[in-house]
Amino acid sequence: MKKVAVLIPCYNEEKTIEKVVTDFKSELKNAEIYVYDNNSTDNSVVLAKKAGAIVRFEPRQGKGNVIRSMFRDIEADAYLMVDADDTYSVKDAKKMLDLILNENGPSYDMVVGDRLSTSYYKENKRKFHNFGNKLVQKLIQKLFRVKINDIMTGYRAFSRDFVKGFPIISKGFEIETEMTIHAVDKNFKIIEIPIEYRDRPAGSESKLSTYKDGAKVLMTIGTLFKEYRPAIFFNFLAALFSIAGIILMLPAFTEYFETNFVTKVPSLIFGGFLLIIGILNMITGIILEVVVKKHRQDYEIYLNEIHKNAEKH
């Protein structure tokens, strides 16, 4: 029998954690339910244990840190990640896991639970979150050519290959953005399915800061764009610096052709300096694109090793 692990990051969710654990234990009777507590100051730990979860602790604050420990510590054939706030329906769990473990048809490395095409915008009461989700969605779809609709959903299923081969960098709520881009860039098999979403129950408060965490997500997108698509990133910078340099140098050249003298020397020097920076950015992009391609090749070999080790065990 295939081993399934349900991963529940938890920080001050005493209003909902017991119900979430109970629901998933009832729906997935053979799964192991893991709750990783992230420095909760309420009764989350007590209630999670009472409901029958395996409770572990992550002292480094942030959802990314929790997911890093979960992926590193837990051994399973399939993983289901779900938030502890009771906003996702347990009814979608089996369908998501079947798409990972399917032995009679196509199986996937990541199943993304899409809230946005169903009830999210109706249920979510924080309107700026709706705007933020749409902004992140459009940015990533354009920059990374991603066809996934719900980039930041916290309800996902994973294969063992993805979990053990995912080098997590993010520390906080930007983790979902990072794993989505990583999966697309490394050509993992991804499928997105519509899921049921409901708003938090009364008395339960979101830990996501609209502005602070939103800014982190946008910064993460910029950093990942530079790292995953360096040619486009640095060629864009090269074009900006080169155009600015040419604009500054043009009056000096015009003056020289008309009078054989150049009085705008500072503009000529500064423009030439910007042009050189533009050329250096273009060269940087070319070099890093080769490095990224080599990294993708090495990563494929690494995944093959992970797969072989899994088959041995």
Summary of the structure (lengths in Angstrom):
residues: 313
radius of gyration: 24.2
end to end distance: 13.4
largest distance: 88.1
contacts: 988
relative contact order: 0.11
helix: 56%
strand: 12%
